[in-house]
Amino acid sequence: MKLSHPQHVGNCRGFTLIELMVVIVILGILAGLIVPRIMGRPEQAKQLKARMQIESIGTALKLYKLDNGMYPSTEQGMQALVEQPATGNIPKNWRKGGYLEKGKVPRDPWGNDFIYLSPGIHDDFDIIAYGADGAAGGEDEDADINSWEIE
């Protein structure tokens, strides 16, 4: 029994060390240009997250009103979205499991509680994140994020 060996496999060649080094240098240059731009905007990312959280809480509040005919009062707070209130206007059709996905009221990206007012000054309810400084007012990263200003 004879084994056949291919006489010519074709033009199979791998990358040379120089080609690999060129690719690595190009990737390094790109990373050096892109990473600082992304990493230099953590406050903008936090502000965007706060806006998204406010929108999500606003949707949960609207579902609460749809089921119960009213928003939770300021005293009941956003906790009424995860636990049926025992004081004030007791909701009759409170949804078992609550209105927020994770079963807890989120904190803003800076670790502070959102401010909730119902009835609100600007709308049926107002939700406020005070920004990086955790105090009312401010500019840039300290600027408040308000539910009535989110489009």
N, CA, C and O atoms as a GROMACS GRO file, in nm:
protein
  604
    1MET      N    1   0.083  -0.116   0.000
    1MET     CA    2   0.000   0.000   0.000
    1MET      C    3   0.088   0.124   0.000
    1MET      O    4   0.177   0.139   0.084
    2LYS      N    5   0.063   0.209  -0.094
    2LYS     CA    6   0.142   0.331  -0.107
    2LYS      C    7   0.064   0.450  -0.054
    2LYS      O    8  -0.056   0.464  -0.078
    3LEU      N    9   0.133   0.534   0.019
    3LEU     CA   10   0.072   0.660   0.064
    3LEU      C   11   0.108   0.769  -0.036
    3LEU      O   12   0.223   0.782  -0.077
    4SER      N   13   0.011   0.843  -0.072
    4SER     CA   14   0.041   0.951  -0.166
    4SER      C   15   0.068   1.079  -0.089
    4SER      O   16  -0.002   1.113   0.006
    5HIS      N   17   0.169   1.146  -0.132
    5HIS     CA   18   0.204   1.275  -0.074
    5HIS      C   19   0.176   1.382  -0.178
    5HIS      O   20   0.214   1.367  -0.294
    6PRO      N   21   0.110   1.490  -0.137
    6PRO     CA   22   0.089   1.597  -0.234
    6PRO      C   23   0.222   1.657  -0.273
    6PRO      O   24   0.307   1.686  -0.188
    7GLN      N   25   0.238   1.675  -0.400
    7GLN     CA   26   0.366   1.727  -0.449
    7GLN      C   27   0.375   1.878  -0.426
    7GLN      O   28   0.482   1.933  -0.399
    8HIS      N   29   0.259   1.944  -0.439
    8HIS     CA   30   0.262   2.089  -0.422
    8HIS      C   31   0.134   2.130  -0.347
    8HIS      O   32   0.024   2.109  -0.398
    9VAL      N   33   0.148   2.185  -0.231
    9VAL     CA   34   0.035   2.221  -0.148
    9VAL      C   35  -0.026   2.354  -0.193
    9VAL      O   36  -0.144   2.377  -0.166
   10GLY      N   37   0.043   2.436  -0.256
   10GLY     CA   38  -0.006   2.566  -0.297
   10GLY      C   39   0.076   2.674  -0.231
   10GLY      O   40   0.179   2.647  -0.170
   11ASN      N   41   0.032   2.792  -0.244
   11ASN     CA   42   0.106   2.903  -0.187
   11ASN      C   43   0.055   2.930  -0.046
   11ASN      O   44  -0.021   3.025  -0.027
   12CYS      N   45   0.094   2.851   0.052
   12CYS     CA   46   0.055   2.868   0.192
   12CYS      C   47   0.167   2.938   0.265
   12CYS      O   48   0.275   2.883   0.285
   13ARG      N   49   0.141   3.059   0.304
   13ARG     CA   50   0.242   3.126   0.383
   13ARG      C   51   0.173   3.202   0.495
   13ARG      O   52   0.061   3.250   0.477
   14GLY      N   53   0.236   3.212   0.607
   14GLY     CA   54   0.179   3.282   0.721
   14GLY      C   55   0.223   3.426   0.723
   14GLY      O   56   0.289   3.475   0.631
   15PHE      N   57   0.185   3.495   0.830
   15PHE     CA   58   0.228   3.633   0.847
   15PHE      C   59   0.372   3.635   0.896
   15PHE      O   60   0.414   3.551   0.974
   16THR      N   61   0.445   3.733   0.848
   16THR     CA   62   0.582   3.747   0.897
   16THR      C   63   0.579   3.827   1.027
   16THR      O   64   0.479   3.891   1.060
   17LEU      N   65   0.686   3.823   1.098
   17LEU     CA   66   0.697   3.897   1.224
   17LEU      C   67   0.680   4.047   1.199
   17LEU      O   68   0.619   4.116   1.280
   18ILE      N   69   0.734   4.096   1.091
   18ILE     CA   70   0.723   4.239   1.057
   18ILE      C   71   0.576   4.278   1.035
   18ILE      O   72   0.531   4.381   1.085
   19GLU      N   73   0.502   4.196   0.962
   19GLU     CA   74   0.361   4.226   0.936
   19GLU      C   75   0.282   4.229   1.067
   19GLU      O   76   0.199   4.317   1.087
   20LEU      N   77   0.307   4.134   1.154
   20LEU     CA   78   0.239   4.131   1.284
   20LEU      C   79   0.273   4.254   1.367
   20LEU      O   80   0.185   4.312   1.432
   21MET      N   81   0.398   4.295   1.365
   21MET     CA   82   0.439   4.413   1.441
   21MET      C   83   0.371   4.540   1.387
   21MET      O   84   0.331   4.627   1.464
   22VAL      N   85   0.358   4.551   1.254
   22VAL     CA   86   0.293   4.667   1.195
   22VAL      C   87   0.147   4.674   1.240
   22VAL      O   88   0.098   4.781   1.276
   23VAL      N   89   0.078   4.560   1.237
   23VAL     CA   90  -0.062   4.556   1.281
   23VAL      C   91  -0.074   4.596   1.428
   23VAL      O   92  -0.163   4.673   1.465
   24ILE      N   93   0.014   4.545   1.512
   24ILE     CA   94   0.011   4.577   1.655
   24ILE      C   95   0.036   4.726   1.678
   24ILE      O   96  -0.028   4.787   1.763
   25VAL      N   97   0.128   4.785   1.603
   25VAL     CA   98   0.156   4.928   1.617
   25VAL      C   99   0.035   5.010   1.573
   25VAL      O  100   0.000   5.107   1.640
   26ILE      N  101  -0.030   4.972   1.464
   26ILE     CA  102  -0.148   5.044   1.417
   26ILE      C  103  -0.260   5.036   1.521
   26ILE      O  104  -0.324   5.136   1.550
   27LEU      N  105  -0.284   4.916   1.576
   27LEU     CA  106  -0.386   4.901   1.680
   27LEU      C  107  -0.353   4.985   1.802
   27LEU      O  108  -0.442   5.044   1.863
   28GLY      N  109  -0.227   4.990   1.839
   28GLY     CA  110  -0.184   5.072   1.953
   28GLY      C  111  -0.210   5.219   1.931
   28GLY      O  112  -0.254   5.290   2.022
   29ILE      N  113  -0.182   5.266   1.810
   29ILE     CA  114  -0.206   5.407   1.777
   29ILE      C  115  -0.355   5.438   1.784
   29ILE      O  116  -0.396   5.540   1.841
   30LEU      N  117  -0.438   5.351   1.725
   30LEU     CA  118  -0.583   5.372   1.730
   30LEU      C  119  -0.635   5.373   1.872
   30LEU      O  120  -0.716   5.458   1.909
   31ALA      N  121  -0.588   5.278   1.953
   31ALA     CA  122  -0.631   5.273   2.094
   31ALA      C  123  -0.589   5.400   2.167
   31ALA      O  124  -0.663   5.452   2.250
   32GLY      N  125  -0.471   5.450   2.137
   32GLY     CA  126  -0.422   5.572   2.201
   32GLY      C  127  -0.505   5.694   2.166
   32GLY      O  128  -0.513   5.788   2.245
   33LEU      N  129  -0.566   5.693   2.048
   33LEU     CA  130  -0.648   5.806   2.007
   33LEU      C  131  -0.792   5.794   2.056
   33LEU      O  132  -0.854   5.895   2.091
   34ILE      N  133  -0.846   5.674   2.059
   34ILE     CA  134  -0.988   5.653   2.090
   34ILE      C  135  -1.014   5.642   2.240
   34ILE      O  136  -1.109   5.704   2.289
   35VAL      N  137  -0.935   5.567   2.312
   35VAL     CA  138  -0.961   5.542   2.454
   35VAL      C  139  -0.969   5.671   2.536
   35VAL      O  140  -1.060   5.683   2.618
   36PRO      N  141  -0.878   5.767   2.519
   36PRO     CA  142  -0.891   5.890   2.598
   36PRO      C  143  -1.022   5.965   2.572
   36PRO      O  144  -1.077   6.027   2.662
   37ARG      N  145  -1.071   5.959   2.449
   37ARG     CA  146  -1.197   6.027   2.418
   37ARG      C  147  -1.313   5.962   2.491
   37ARG      O  148  -1.402   6.032   2.540
   38ILE      N  149  -1.313   5.831   2.498
   38ILE     CA  150  -1.421   5.758   2.566
   38ILE      C  151  -1.407   5.774   2.717
   38ILE      O  152  -1.505   5.801   2.786
   39MET      N  153  -1.286   5.759   2.766
   39MET     CA  154  -1.264   5.763   2.911
   39MET      C  155  -1.275   5.904   2.966
   39MET      O  156  -1.292   5.921   3.087
   40GLY      N  157  -1.267   6.004   2.883
   40GLY     CA  158  -1.274   6.142   2.929
   40GLY      C  159  -1.415   6.192   2.950
   40GLY      O  160  -1.434   6.310   2.980
   41ARG      N  161  -1.515   6.107   2.934
   41ARG     CA  162  -1.654   6.152   2.943
   41ARG      C  163  -1.737   6.073   3.045
   41ARG      O  164  -1.854   6.045   3.018
   42PRO      N  165  -1.681   6.038   3.158
   42PRO     CA  166  -1.762   5.960   3.253
   42PRO      C  167  -1.880   6.040   3.308
   42PRO      O  168  -1.984   5.982   3.336
   43GLU      N  169  -1.865   6.171   3.325
   43GLU     CA  170  -1.976   6.252   3.379
   43GLU      C  171  -2.090   6.260   3.279
   43GLU      O  172  -2.207   6.258   3.318
   44GLN      N  173  -2.058   6.269   3.150
   44GLN     CA  174  -2.164   6.270   3.049
   44GLN      C  175  -2.237   6.136   3.048
   44GLN      O  176  -2.359   6.132   3.030
   45ALA      N  177  -2.164   6.028   3.068
   45ALA     CA  178  -2.227   5.896   3.074
   45ALA      C  179  -2.320   5.886   3.194
   45ALA      O  180  -2.428   5.829   3.184
   46LYS      N  181  -2.279   5.942   3.308
   46LYS     CA  182  -2.364   5.940   3.428
   46LYS      C  183  -2.489   6.025   3.407
   46LYS      O  184  -2.597   5.986   3.451
   47GLN      N  185  -2.474   6.139   3.342
   47GLN     CA  186  -2.591   6.223   3.316
   47GLN      C  187  -2.690   6.153   3.223
   47GLN      O  188  -2.811   6.161   3.243
   48LEU      N  189  -2.638   6.084   3.122
   48LEU     CA  190  -2.724   6.009   3.032
   48LEU      C  191  -2.794   5.896   3.106
   48LEU      O  192  -2.913   5.872   3.085
   49LYS      N  193  -2.722   5.828   3.194
   49LYS     CA  194  -2.783   5.719   3.272
   49LYS      C  195  -2.894   5.775   3.362
   49LYS      O  196  -2.999   5.714   3.375
   50ALA      N  197  -2.870   5.891   3.424
   50ALA     CA  198  -2.972   5.952   3.510
   50ALA      C  199  -3.098   5.985   3.429
   50ALA      O  200  -3.209   5.964   3.477
   51ARG      N  201  -3.080   6.037   3.307
   51ARG     CA  202  -3.196   6.067   3.222
   51ARG      C  203  -3.274   5.939   3.192
   51ARG      O  204  -3.397   5.938   3.196
   52MET      N  205  -3.202   5.833   3.160
   52MET     CA  206  -3.268   5.706   3.129
   52MET      C  207  -3.341   5.651   3.251
   52MET      O  208  -3.451   5.598   3.239
   53GLN      N  209  -3.280   5.663   3.368
   53GLN     CA  210  -3.345   5.617   3.491
   53GLN      C  211  -3.471   5.698   3.518
   53GLN      O  212  -3.574   5.641   3.556
   54ILE      N  213  -3.465   5.828   3.500
   54ILE     CA  214  -3.582   5.914   3.523
   54ILE      C  215  -3.694   5.876   3.427
   54ILE      O  216  -3.810   5.869   3.467
   55GLU      N  217  -3.661   5.851   3.302
   55GLU     CA  218  -3.762   5.809   3.205
   55GLU      C  219  -3.825   5.675   3.245
   55GLU      O  220  -3.946   5.657   3.234
   56SER      N  221  -3.743   5.583   3.292
   56SER     CA  222  -3.792   5.452   3.335
   56SER      C  223  -3.884   5.463   3.457
   56SER      O  224  -3.988   5.399   3.462
   57ILE      N  225  -3.844   5.544   3.553
   57ILE     CA  226  -3.927   5.566   3.671
   57ILE      C  227  -4.058   5.635   3.631
   57ILE      O  228  -4.164   5.602   3.682
   58GLY      N  229  -4.049   5.730   3.538
   58GLY     CA  230  -4.169   5.798   3.488
   58GLY      C  231  -4.267   5.700   3.424
   58GLY      O  232  -4.388   5.711   3.444
   59THR      N  233  -4.215   5.605   3.348
   59THR     CA  234  -4.301   5.503   3.288
   59THR      C  235  -4.367   5.417   3.395
   59THR      O  236  -4.486   5.386   3.385
   60ALA      N  237  -4.291   5.379   3.498
   60ALA     CA  238  -4.347   5.300   3.608
   60ALA      C  239  -4.456   5.379   3.681
   60ALA      O  240  -4.559   5.322   3.719
   61LEU      N  241  -4.434   5.509   3.700
   61LEU     CA  242  -4.534   5.593   3.766
   61LEU      C  243  -4.662   5.601   3.683
   61LEU      O  244  -4.773   5.601   3.738
   62LYS      N  245  -4.648   5.608   3.552
   62LYS     CA  246  -4.766   5.613   3.465
   62LYS      C  247  -4.844   5.482   3.469
   62LYS      O  248  -4.967   5.483   3.465
   63LEU      N  249  -4.772   5.370   3.478
   63LEU     CA  250  -4.840   5.240   3.493
   63LEU      C  251  -4.913   5.234   3.627
   63LEU      O  252  -5.025   5.183   3.635
   64TYR      N  253  -4.850   5.285   3.732
   64TYR     CA  254  -4.912   5.292   3.864
   64TYR      C  255  -5.043   5.370   3.856
   64TYR      O  256  -5.146   5.327   3.908
   65LYS      N  257  -5.039   5.486   3.789
   65LYS     CA  258  -5.159   5.569   3.777
   65LYS      C  259  -5.265   5.497   3.693
   65LYS      O  260  -5.384   5.504   3.724
   66LEU      N  261  -5.223   5.429   3.589
   66LEU     CA  262  -5.317   5.356   3.505
   66LEU      C  263  -5.392   5.251   3.586
   66LEU      O  264  -5.513   5.233   3.568
   67ASP      N  265  -5.321   5.181   3.676
   67ASP     CA  266  -5.384   5.078   3.760
   67ASP      C  267  -5.467   5.138   3.873
   67ASP      O  268  -5.571   5.082   3.910
   68ASN      N  269  -5.423   5.250   3.929
   68ASN     CA  270  -5.481   5.300   4.054
   68ASN      C  271  -5.550   5.435   4.044
   68ASN      O  272  -5.610   5.481   4.141
   69GLY      N  273  -5.543   5.501   3.928
   69GLY     CA  274  -5.612   5.628   3.909
   69GLY      C  275  -5.542   5.749   3.968
   69GLY      O  276  -5.596   5.859   3.962
   70MET      N  277  -5.424   5.731   4.025
   70MET     CA  278  -5.350   5.842   4.086
   70MET      C  279  -5.203   5.804   4.094
   70MET      O  280  -5.167   5.687   4.086
   71TYR      N  281  -5.120   5.906   4.109
   71TYR     CA  282  -4.978   5.883   4.132
   71TYR      C  283  -4.956   5.869   4.282
   71TYR      O  284  -5.035   5.919   4.361
   72PRO      N  285  -4.848   5.801   4.323
   72PRO     CA  286  -4.817   5.800   4.466
   72PRO      C  287  -4.791   5.943   4.514
   72PRO      O  288  -4.739   6.026   4.439
   73SER      N  289  -4.829   5.972   4.636
   73SER     CA  290  -4.805   6.106   4.691
   73SER      C  291  -4.656   6.124   4.719
   73SER      O  292  -4.579   6.028   4.718
   74THR      N  293  -4.619   6.248   4.745
   74THR     CA  294  -4.480   6.275   4.780
   74THR      C  295  -4.442   6.197   4.905
   74THR      O  296  -4.331   6.144   4.915
   75GLU      N  297  -4.534   6.190   5.001
   75GLU     CA  298  -4.507   6.118   5.126
   75GLU      C  299  -4.487   5.967   5.101
   75GLU      O  300  -4.399   5.905   5.160
   76GLN      N  301  -4.569   5.910   5.014
   76GLN     CA  302  -4.554   5.768   4.982
   76GLN      C  303  -4.425   5.745   4.903
   76GLN      O  304  -4.360   5.641   4.917
   77GLY      N  305  -4.390   5.842   4.823
   77GLY     CA  306  -4.266   5.838   4.748
   77GLY      C  307  -4.261   5.729   4.642
   77GLY      O  308  -4.360   5.661   4.616
   78MET      N  309  -4.145   5.716   4.582
   78MET     CA  310  -4.126   5.615   4.478
   78MET      C  311  -4.122   5.474   4.536
   78MET      O  312  -4.127   5.376   4.461
   79GLN      N  313  -4.112   5.462   4.667
   79GLN     CA  314  -4.118   5.331   4.732
   79GLN      C  315  -4.251   5.263   4.703
   79GLN      O  316  -4.261   5.140   4.707
   80ALA      N  317  -4.354   5.344   4.673
   80ALA     CA  318  -4.486   5.289   4.638
   80ALA      C  319  -4.481   5.208   4.509
   80ALA      O  320  -4.574   5.133   4.478
   81LEU      N  321  -4.373   5.223   4.432
   81LEU     CA  322  -4.359   5.145   4.309
   81LEU      C  323  -4.308   5.004   4.335
   81LEU      O  324  -4.318   4.918   4.248
   82VAL      N  325  -4.254   4.980   4.454
   82VAL     CA  326  -4.203   4.846   4.488
   82VAL      C  327  -4.276   4.781   4.606
   82VAL      O  328  -4.273   4.659   4.620
   83GLU      N  329  -4.340   4.862   4.690
   83GLU     CA  330  -4.417   4.811   4.805
   83GLU      C  331  -4.551   4.883   4.809
   83GLU      O  332  -4.557   5.005   4.793
   84GLN      N  333  -4.658   4.809   4.830
   84GLN     CA  334  -4.790   4.872   4.835
   84GLN      C  335  -4.795   4.967   4.955
   84GLN      O  336  -4.766   4.926   5.067
   85PRO      N  337  -4.833   5.093   4.930
   85PRO     CA  338  -4.838   5.190   5.040
   85PRO      C  339  -4.940   5.148   5.146
   85PRO      O  340  -5.044   5.090   5.116
   86ALA      N  341  -4.907   5.180   5.271
   86ALA     CA  342  -4.997   5.149   5.382
   86ALA      C  343  -5.058   5.276   5.439
   86ALA      O  344  -5.144   5.269   5.527
   87THR      N  345  -5.014   5.393   5.390
   87THR     CA  346  -5.066   5.520   5.439
   87THR      C  347  -5.112   5.605   5.322
   87THR      O  348  -5.083   5.574   5.206
   88GLY      N  349  -5.185   5.711   5.352
   88GLY     CA  350  -5.234   5.800   5.246
   88GLY      C  351  -5.344   5.731   5.166
   88GLY      O  352  -5.417   5.648   5.218
   89ASN      N  353  -5.354   5.766   5.040
   89ASN     CA  354  -5.450   5.701   4.951
   89ASN      C  355  -5.398   5.562   4.916
   89ASN      O  356  -5.304   5.548   4.839
   90ILE      N  357  -5.461   5.461   4.973
   90ILE     CA  358  -5.417   5.323   4.950
   90ILE      C  359  -5.464   5.279   4.812
   90ILE      O  360  -5.584   5.282   4.783
   91PRO      N  361  -5.370   5.237   4.725
   91PRO     CA  362  -5.411   5.192   4.592
   91PRO      C  363  -5.487   5.059   4.599
   91PRO      O  364  -5.446   4.967   4.670
   92LYS      N  365  -5.598   5.052   4.526
   92LYS     CA  366  -5.681   4.931   4.530
   92LYS      C  367  -5.638   4.826   4.429
   92LYS      O  368  -5.666   4.707   4.448
   93ASN      N  369  -5.572   4.867   4.324
   93ASN     CA  370  -5.533   4.774   4.219
   93ASN      C  371  -5.381   4.766   4.203
   93ASN      O  372  -5.329   4.749   4.093
   94TRP      N  373  -5.310   4.779   4.316
   94TRP     CA  374  -5.164   4.777   4.313
   94TRP      C  375  -5.118   4.645   4.253
   94TRP      O  376  -5.166   4.538   4.292
   95ARG      N  377  -5.027   4.652   4.158
   95ARG     CA  378  -4.978   4.535   4.086
   95ARG      C  379  -4.887   4.449   4.174
   95ARG      O  380  -4.788   4.498   4.229
   96LYS      N  381  -4.920   4.322   4.186
   96LYS     CA  382  -4.835   4.229   4.263
   96LYS      C  383  -4.697   4.224   4.197
   96LYS      O  384  -4.687   4.204   4.076
   97GLY      N  385  -4.594   4.242   4.276
   97GLY     CA  386  -4.458   4.245   4.224
   97GLY      C  387  -4.407   4.386   4.198
   97GLY      O  388  -4.288   4.406   4.174
   98GLY      N  389  -4.498   4.484   4.205
   98GLY     CA  390  -4.457   4.623   4.190
   98GLY      C  391  -4.444   4.668   4.046
   98GLY      O  392  -4.487   4.599   3.953
   99TYR      N  393  -4.386   4.784   4.030
   99TYR     CA  394  -4.380   4.849   3.900
   99TYR      C  395  -4.237   4.869   3.849
   99TYR      O  396  -4.218   4.913   3.736
  100LEU      N  397  -4.140   4.838   3.930
  100LEU     CA  398  -4.001   4.849   3.887
  100LEU      C  399  -3.941   4.710   3.874
  100LEU      O  400  -3.962   4.623   3.958
  101GLU      N  401  -3.865   4.690   3.766
  101GLU     CA  402  -3.815   4.558   3.731
  101GLU      C  403  -3.735   4.488   3.840
  101GLU      O  404  -3.759   4.371   3.869
  102LYS      N  405  -3.642   4.556   3.900
  102LYS     CA  406  -3.553   4.491   3.996
  102LYS      C  407  -3.609   4.487   4.138
  102LYS      O  408  -3.542   4.439   4.229
  103GLY      N  409  -3.730   4.536   4.156
  103GLY     CA  410  -3.793   4.530   4.287
  103GLY      C  411  -3.737   4.627   4.388
  103GLY      O  412  -3.759   4.611   4.508
  104LYS      N  413  -3.664   4.728   4.341
  104LYS     CA  414  -3.614   4.831   4.433
  104LYS      C  415  -3.605   4.962   4.358
  104LYS      O  416  -3.590   4.965   4.236
  105VAL      N  417  -3.614   5.070   4.432
  105VAL     CA  418  -3.605   5.204   4.374
  105VAL      C  419  -3.456   5.231   4.348
  105VAL      O  420  -3.375   5.222   4.439
  106PRO      N  421  -3.421   5.265   4.223
  106PRO     CA  422  -3.279   5.289   4.195
  106PRO      C  423  -3.231   5.420   4.256
  106PRO      O  424  -3.309   5.511   4.284
  107ARG      N  425  -3.102   5.426   4.276
  107ARG     CA  426  -3.037   5.551   4.316
  107ARG      C  427  -2.977   5.613   4.191
  107ARG      O  428  -2.952   5.544   4.092
  108ASP      N  429  -2.955   5.743   4.195
  108ASP     CA  430  -2.898   5.808   4.077
  108ASP      C  431  -2.752   5.760   4.058
  108ASP      O  432  -2.696   5.698   4.148
  109PRO      N  433  -2.692   5.788   3.943
  109PRO     CA  434  -2.556   5.739   3.915
  109PRO      C  435  -2.449   5.787   4.013
  109PRO      O  436  -2.340   5.731   4.017
  110TRP      N  437  -2.480   5.889   4.091
  110TRP     CA  438  -2.384   5.940   4.190
  110TRP      C  439  -2.410   5.882   4.328
  110TRP      O  440  -2.345   5.921   4.425
  111GLY      N  441  -2.506   5.788   4.338
  111GLY     CA  442  -2.534   5.720   4.464
  111GLY      C  443  -2.634   5.790   4.554
  111GLY      O  444  -2.650   5.751   4.669
  112ASN      N  445  -2.701   5.892   4.504
  112ASN     CA  446  -2.800   5.966   4.583
  112ASN      C  447  -2.942   5.923   4.545
  112ASN      O  448  -2.964   5.868   4.437
  113ASP      N  449  -3.037   5.950   4.635
  113ASP     CA  450  -3.177   5.923   4.605
  113ASP      C  451  -3.229   6.028   4.508
  113ASP      O  452  -3.189   6.144   4.513
  114PHE      N  453  -3.319   5.986   4.420
  114PHE     CA  454  -3.388   6.081   4.335
  114PHE      C  455  -3.487   6.158   4.421
  114PHE      O  456  -3.537   6.105   4.521
  115ILE      N  457  -3.516   6.281   4.384
  115ILE     CA  458  -3.616   6.362   4.452
  115ILE      C  459  -3.748   6.342   4.376
  115ILE      O  460  -3.752   6.351   4.253
  116TYR      N  461  -3.855   6.313   4.450
  116TYR     CA  462  -3.985   6.287   4.388
  116TYR      C  463  -4.089   6.379   4.452
  116TYR      O  464  -4.102   6.385   4.574
  117LEU      N  465  -4.163   6.450   4.368
  117LEU     CA  466  -4.271   6.537   4.415
  117LEU      C  467  -4.398   6.503   4.337
  117LEU      O  468  -4.397   6.497   4.214
  118SER      N  469  -4.507   6.482   4.410
  118SER     CA  470  -4.636   6.458   4.346
  118SER      C  471  -4.746   6.515   4.435
  118SER      O  472  -4.761   6.469   4.548
  119PRO      N  473  -4.821   6.611   4.389
  119PRO     CA  474  -4.812   6.669   4.256
  119PRO      C  475  -4.684   6.752   4.243
  119PRO      O  476  -4.634   6.810   4.339
  120GLY      N  477  -4.634   6.755   4.120
  120GLY     CA  478  -4.510   6.827   4.095
  120GLY      C  479  -4.533   6.975   4.072
  120GLY      O  480  -4.647   7.019   4.055
  121ILE      N  481  -4.428   7.049   4.071
  121ILE     CA  482  -4.433   7.193   4.043
  121ILE      C  483  -4.447   7.216   3.892
  121ILE      O  484  -4.512   7.311   3.850
  122HIS      N  485  -4.386   7.129   3.813
  122HIS     CA  486  -4.383   7.146   3.668
  122HIS      C  487  -4.476   7.051   3.592
  122HIS      O  488  -4.509   7.076   3.476
  123ASP      N  489  -4.517   6.943   3.656
  123ASP     CA  490  -4.598   6.841   3.589
  123ASP      C  491  -4.679   6.766   3.694
  123ASP      O  492  -4.683   6.807   3.810
  124ASP      N  493  -4.744   6.657   3.655
  124ASP     CA  494  -4.818   6.576   3.753
  124ASP      C  495  -4.726   6.523   3.861
  124ASP      O  496  -4.764   6.511   3.977
  125PHE      N  497  -4.603   6.492   3.821
  125PHE     CA  498  -4.498   6.453   3.916
  125PHE      C  499  -4.367   6.509   3.865
  125PHE      O  500  -4.349   6.528   3.745
  126ASP      N  501  -4.276   6.536   3.956
  126ASP     CA  502  -4.141   6.581   3.921
  126ASP      C  503  -4.040   6.482   3.979
  126ASP      O  504  -4.053   6.438   4.094
  127ILE      N  505  -3.942   6.447   3.900
  127ILE     CA  506  -3.831   6.363   3.947
  127ILE      C  507  -3.703   6.441   3.918
  127ILE      O  508  -3.684   6.493   3.808
  128ILE      N  509  -3.616   6.448   4.018
  128ILE     CA  510  -3.494   6.528   4.007
  128ILE      C  511  -3.374   6.447   4.053
  128ILE      O  512  -3.379   6.379   4.156
  129ALA      N  513  -3.266   6.454   3.975
  129ALA     CA  514  -3.135   6.404   4.019
  129ALA      C  515  -3.048   6.528   4.032
  129ALA      O  516  -3.038   6.608   3.939
  130TYR      N  517  -2.984   6.545   4.147
  130TYR     CA  518  -2.909   6.668   4.174
  130TYR      C  519  -2.770   6.673   4.111
  130TYR      O  520  -2.700   6.772   4.130
  131GLY      N  521  -2.728   6.573   4.039
  131GLY     CA  522  -2.597   6.576   3.974
  131GLY      C  523  -2.485   6.535   4.068
  131GLY      O  524  -2.509   6.484   4.177
  132ALA      N  525  -2.363   6.559   4.024
  132ALA     CA  526  -2.244   6.510   4.094
  132ALA      C  527  -2.230   6.569   4.235
  132ALA      O  528  -2.179   6.501   4.324
  133ASP      N  529  -2.273   6.694   4.255
  133ASP     CA  530  -2.256   6.756   4.388
  133ASP      C  531  -2.365   6.717   4.487
  133ASP      O  532  -2.351   6.742   4.607
  134GLY      N  533  -2.474   6.655   4.440
  134GLY     CA  534  -2.581   6.612   4.529
  134GLY      C  535  -2.661   6.726   4.589
  134GLY      O  536  -2.736   6.706   4.685
  135ALA      N  537  -2.648   6.846   4.533
  135ALA     CA  538  -2.721   6.963   4.583
  135ALA      C  539  -2.795   7.030   4.468
  135ALA      O  540  -2.757   7.018   4.352
  136ALA      N  541  -2.902   7.101   4.503
  136ALA     CA  542  -2.982   7.170   4.402
  136ALA      C  543  -2.898   7.273   4.327
  136ALA      O  544  -2.811   7.337   4.385
  137GLY      N  545  -2.927   7.287   4.197
  137GLY     CA  546  -2.854   7.383   4.114
  137GLY      C  547  -2.723   7.326   4.066
  137GLY      O  548  -2.698   7.206   4.078
  138GLY      N  549  -2.641   7.411   4.014
  138GLY     CA  550  -2.509   7.369   3.967
  138GLY      C  551  -2.499   7.373   3.816
  138GLY      O  552  -2.599   7.386   3.745
  139GLU      N  553  -2.376   7.362   3.769
  139GLU     CA  554  -2.349   7.364   3.626
  139GLU      C  555  -2.259   7.247   3.589
  139GLU      O  556  -2.197   7.185   3.675
  140ASP      N  557  -2.253   7.219   3.461
  140ASP     CA  558  -2.172   7.111   3.406
  140ASP      C  559  -2.205   6.979   3.474
  140ASP      O  560  -2.320   6.935   3.468
  141GLU      N  561  -2.107   6.913   3.538
  141GLU     CA  562  -2.134   6.783   3.601
  141GLU      C  563  -2.221   6.794   3.726
  141GLU      O  564  -2.276   6.694   3.772
  142ASP      N  565  -2.232   6.914   3.783
  142ASP     CA  566  -2.315   6.936   3.901
  142ASP      C  567  -2.459   6.976   3.867
  142ASP      O  568  -2.542   6.993   3.956
  143ALA      N  569  -2.489   6.989   3.738
  143ALA     CA  570  -2.622   7.035   3.695
  143ALA      C  571  -2.729   6.932   3.731
  143ALA      O  572  -2.708   6.812   3.723
  144ASP      N  573  -2.845   6.985   3.772
  144ASP     CA  574  -2.960   6.899   3.804
  144ASP      C  575  -3.015   6.839   3.674
  144ASP      O  576  -3.007   6.900   3.568
  145ILE      N  577  -3.070   6.720   3.686
  145ILE     CA  578  -3.139   6.655   3.574
  145ILE      C  579  -3.284   6.641   3.617
  145ILE      O  580  -3.314   6.573   3.715
  146ASN      N  581  -3.373   6.707   3.542
  146ASN     CA  582  -3.513   6.719   3.582
  146ASN      C  583  -3.604   6.646   3.483
  146ASN      O  584  -3.582   6.652   3.362
  147SER      N  585  -3.705   6.578   3.535
  147SER     CA  586  -3.797   6.502   3.450
  147SER      C  587  -3.868   6.590   3.348
  147SER      O  588  -3.892   6.546   3.236
  148TRP      N  589  -3.901   6.712   3.383
  148TRP     CA  590  -3.976   6.799   3.293
  148TRP      C  591  -3.889   6.856   3.180
  148TRP      O  592  -3.941   6.915   3.085
  149GLU      N  593  -3.758   6.839   3.189
  149GLU     CA  594  -3.669   6.888   3.084
  149GLU      C  595  -3.624   6.776   2.989
  149GLU      O  596  -3.554   6.803   2.891
  150ILE      N  597  -3.663   6.653   3.017
  150ILE     CA  598  -3.623   6.541   2.932
  150ILE      C  599  -3.725   6.528   2.820
  150ILE      O  600  -3.845   6.525   2.843
  151GLU      N  601  -3.674   6.519   2.698
  151GLU     CA  602  -3.763   6.508   2.582
  151GLU      C  603  -3.801   6.365   2.557
  151GLU      O  604  -3.875   6.336   2.463
   0.00000   0.00000   0.00000
